[in-house]
């Protein structure tokens, strides 16, 4: 493995959030639910990916939309982090997401707003900035805010591909469907449920690899990684399908696991890892995120320890 020291990563957060998490003994309707252990972090897909990349020791640039009083708070929360930031102003306020861990059942309740209304005029500077970027990897993660066309990620992917860089996408629904049908991307990471929604049918686990590989062979992406929750993950390329079992870790919260997976893969690819090793590293990052409470993401030591342990088991 040779680490390319100048590899540049750009993360896009078009629908960022302030993530607030708390514990409660019991979540009840109608009555007040008293919470404790409140934590708050800057969040949303692209921001979570950037946070994990720098936590792993990497560097990246972050472009995100920000508006209103909650946008000011989000920017203040990001300021102490070693992330190169570029803010694009919008009129509407940034969304606030809530997660409550019910300690009596160990269940987690997550409340995720749809986000602000964003106009084409507010979004256009993002396209210009991405077109002018010299990043080697451009990572778009998360949902699109209201008012933004479903083909937004298609347009961004085309801009990145036009200059020979690698576009990585983690989203769902119509934006994912359009990207898979109209783009040429480097890596796409849907969950099993997101992938099934695109196909319009349920998949047995033994069918997932072939279904993902069929999409790769259409030219949609060079690699598709499908996360299967407690059943592991599958990576499909044109000529190979790799399946990894789930990593057995104590579960505290699923929040940010998918973003950590993507960040782990992109960080390791930027370090020169082969795609199969990067897939294993991404899975370790996702598992490490499950170990942390609330909206806290993965910790570097946990990721490295899990990666080395699983790599030795697989060798």
C-alpha positions in Angstrom: 0.0 0.0 0.0 1.4 3.4 -1.0 -0.3 6.4 0.6 -0.9 9.2 -1.9 -0.2 12.2 0.4 -1.9 14.7 -1.9 -5.2 12.9 -2.4 -7.9 15.5 -1.7 -11.4 14.7 -0.4 -14.5 17.0 -0.7 -17.6 16.3 1.3 -21.0 17.8 0.3 -23.8 18.3 2.8 -26.9 19.7 1.1 -29.2 19.0 4.0 -27.1 19.3 7.2 -28.6 19.0 10.6 -28.0 19.6 14.3 -28.2 16.2 15.8 -29.5 16.0 19.4 -29.6 12.8 21.4 -30.8 11.9 24.9 -31.6 9.0 27.1 -35.0 8.3 28.7 -36.2 5.5 30.9 -39.5 5.2 29.0 -40.9 7.0 25.9 -44.6 7.5 26.4 -47.3 9.2 24.3 -49.1 12.2 25.7 -47.1 12.4 28.9 -43.8 14.3 29.2 -40.8 12.2 28.6 -38.0 13.3 30.8 -34.6 13.0 29.2 -31.0 13.1 30.3 -27.5 12.8 29.0 -28.2 15.2 26.2 -25.5 15.5 23.5 -25.5 17.6 20.4 -23.3 17.4 17.3 -23.1 18.9 13.8 -24.7 16.3 11.6 -26.3 15.3 8.4 -24.7 12.9 5.9 -21.9 15.0 4.4 -21.0 16.6 7.7 -20.8 13.2 9.5 -18.6 11.8 6.7 -16.2 14.8 7.1 -16.2 14.4 10.9 -15.2 10.8 10.6 -12.5 11.4 8.0 -10.7 13.9 10.3 -11.2 11.7 13.3 -9.3 9.0 11.4 -6.5 11.4 10.8 -7.4 12.6 7.4 -8.1 16.0 5.9 -11.0 17.1 3.9 -13.0 20.1 2.6 -16.7 20.4 3.5 -19.2 22.4 1.5 -22.6 22.8 3.2 -25.8 24.8 3.1 -26.6 27.0 6.1 -29.4 29.3 7.1 -31.2 30.8 10.1 -30.4 30.8 13.7 -29.8 27.0 13.7 -27.4 27.5 10.8 -25.4 29.9 13.0 -25.3 27.3 15.7 -24.2 24.6 13.3 -21.4 26.8 12.0 -20.3 27.5 15.6 -20.3 23.7 16.3 -18.1 23.0 13.3 -15.6 25.8 13.9 -13.4 23.8 16.5 -13.1 20.9 14.1 -10.0 20.6 11.8 -12.2 20.7 8.7 -11.8 23.2 5.8 -15.3 24.7 5.5 -17.1 26.5 2.8 -20.6 27.7 3.7 -23.4 28.4 1.2 -26.1 30.7 2.5 -29.8 29.8 2.3 -32.9 31.6 3.6 -34.5 28.8 5.6 -33.1 27.5 8.9 -31.0 24.3 9.2 -33.1 21.3 10.5 -32.7 19.9 14.0 -32.9 16.1 14.4 -33.6 14.2 17.6 -32.8 10.7 18.8 -34.0 9.2 22.1 -32.5 6.0 23.6 -35.1 4.2 25.8 -33.0 2.6 28.5 -35.7 0.2 29.7 -35.9 -1.5 26.3 -32.6 -0.4 24.6 -34.6 0.8 21.7 -33.8 4.0 19.9 -36.3 6.5 18.5 -35.1 8.8 15.8 -36.9 11.9 14.5 -35.5 13.4 11.3 -37.1 16.5 9.7 -37.2 16.9 6.0 -35.2 20.1 6.1 -35.4 23.6 4.6 -36.8 24.7 1.3 -33.9 25.5 -1.0 -34.2 27.4 -4.3 -32.3 26.7 -7.5 -30.6 30.1 -7.1 -29.3 29.1 -3.6 -28.1 25.8 -5.0 -26.4 27.0 -8.1 -23.2 28.3 -6.4 -22.6 24.7 -5.1 -22.5 23.4 -8.7 -20.0 26.1 -9.6 -17.8 25.3 -6.6 -17.8 21.5 -7.3 -17.0 22.2 -11.0 -14.0 24.3 -9.9 -12.8 21.9 -7.2 -9.6 19.9 -7.7 -10.7 17.2 -5.2 -9.9 13.6 -6.1 -12.9 12.2 -4.3 -16.2 14.0 -4.0 -18.5 12.5 -1.4 -22.2 13.4 -1.5 -24.1 11.9 1.5 -27.6 12.5 2.8 -31.0 13.4 1.7 -31.8 16.4 -0.5 -33.7 19.4 1.1 -37.1 20.4 -0.1 -37.3 22.2 -3.5 -34.1 20.7 -4.8 -34.6 18.6 -8.0 -34.2 14.8 -7.7 -31.5 14.9 -10.4 -29.2 17.1 -8.3 -26.8 14.3 -7.5 -26.8 13.3 -11.2 -25.6 16.8 -12.1 -22.9 16.8 -9.5 -21.7 13.3 -10.5 -21.4 14.5 -14.1 -19.4 17.5 -13.1 -17.0 15.3 -11.1 -16.7 12.6 -13.8 -16.0 15.3 -16.5 -12.7 16.1 -14.8 -11.7 12.5 -14.1 -12.4 12.6 -10.3 -14.3 10.0 -8.3 -17.9 10.6 -7.1 -19.2 8.7 -4.1 -22.9 8.7 -3.2 -24.9 7.7 -0.2 -28.5 8.6 -0.5 -31.9 7.0 -1.0 -35.2 7.3 -2.9 -35.7 9.1 -6.1 -32.2 10.8 -6.0 -30.6 7.4 -5.7 -32.7 5.9 -8.4 -31.9 8.8 -10.8 -28.2 8.6 -10.1 -28.1 4.9 -10.7 -29.9 5.2 -14.0 -28.2 8.3 -15.4 -24.7 8.7 -13.8 -21.3 7.1 -13.9 -20.1 7.1 -10.3 -17.2 5.5 -8.5 -18.9 4.1 -5.4 -22.6 4.0 -4.3 -23.5 2.8 -0.8 -27.2 2.0 -0.2 -28.6 0.0 2.7 -30.4 -3.2 1.8 -33.8 -1.4 2.3 -32.7 1.5 0.1 -31.5 -0.9 -2.6 -34.7 -2.9 -2.5 -36.8 0.3 -2.8 -34.9 1.1 -6.1 -35.5 -2.4 -7.4 -39.1 -2.4 -6.3 -38.9 -5.9 -4.7 -37.5 -7.7 -1.8 -34.2 -9.6 -2.1 -33.0 -12.7 -0.4 -29.5 -12.1 0.9 -28.0 -14.5 -1.6 -29.5 -12.4 -4.4 -28.1 -9.0 -3.3 -24.6 -9.4 -4.8 -25.8 -10.4 -8.2 -28.4 -7.6 -8.2 -25.8 -5.0 -7.3 -23.4 -6.4 -9.9 -26.0 -6.1 -12.6 -26.3 -2.4 -11.8 -22.5 -2.0 -11.9 -22.5 -3.7 -15.4 -24.9 -1.1 -16.7 -22.2 1.5 -16.1 -24.0 3.2 -13.2 -21.1 2.8 -10.8 -17.7 1.1 -10.6 -18.6 -0.3 -7.2 -21.8 -0.7 -5.1 -21.6 -1.5 -1.4 -24.8 -2.7 0.1 -25.0 -2.7 3.9 -27.1 -5.5 5.4 -27.3 -4.4 9.0 -26.7 -7.4 11.3 -26.0 -9.6 8.3 -22.8 -7.8 7.2 -22.2 -6.1 3.8 -21.7 -6.9 0.1 -19.4 -5.1 -2.4 -20.1 -5.7 -6.0 -17.7 -4.7 -8.9 -17.9 -5.7 -12.5 -15.9 -8.9 -12.0 -16.1 -9.6 -8.3 -18.5 -9.9 -5.4 -17.2 -9.7 -1.9 -19.3 -10.5 1.2 -18.3 -9.7 4.7 -20.2 -11.0 7.8 -21.3 -8.5 10.4 -18.7 -7.6 13.1 -19.9 -8.6 16.5 -19.8 -5.4 18.7 -22.0 -4.1 21.6 -24.8 -2.0 20.1 -25.5 1.5 21.6 -26.8 3.5 18.6 -27.2 3.0 14.9 -27.0 6.8 14.2 -24.2 7.6 11.8 -23.2 4.0 11.1 -23.7 4.4 7.4 -21.9 7.7 7.2 -19.0 6.2 9.1 -18.9 3.3 6.7 -18.6 5.6 3.7 -16.0 7.8 5.4 -13.9 4.8 6.4 -14.0 3.5 2.8 -13.1 6.9 1.3 -10.4 7.7 3.8 -8.7 4.3 3.3 -9.0 4.6 -0.5 -7.3 8.0 -0.3 -4.5 6.3 1.7 -3.9 3.9 -1.1 -5.9 0.8 0.2 -7.1 -1.6 -2.5 -10.9 -1.6 -2.9 -11.4 -4.9 -0.9 -9.3 -3.7 2.0 -11.1 -0.3 1.9 -14.5 -2.2 2.0 -13.3 -4.0 5.2 -12.1 -0.8 6.7 -15.4 0.9 6.0 -17.3 -2.0 7.6 -15.0 -1.6 10.7 -15.9 2.1 10.8 -19.6 1.4 10.6 -19.4 -1.2 13.4 -17.3 1.2 15.6 -20.1 3.9 15.2 -22.6 1.4 16.5 -20.5 1.1 19.7 -20.9 4.8 20.6 -23.9 6.3 22.2 -26.4 8.7 20.6 -25.1 10.8 17.8 -21.5 10.3 18.6 -19.6 8.8 15.6 -16.9 6.2 15.5 -13.6 6.5 17.4 -10.3 6.0 15.6 -8.9 3.4 17.9 -12.1 1.3 17.7 -12.0 1.4 13.9 -8.4 0.4 13.6 -8.7 -2.4 16.3 -11.8 -3.8 14.5 -10.2 -3.6 11.1 -7.0 -5.4 12.2 -9.0 -8.1 14.1 -11.3 -8.8 11.1 -8.4 -8.7 8.7 -6.5 -11.3 10.7 -9.6 -13.5 10.9 -10.0 -13.3 7.1 -6.4 -14.0 6.2 
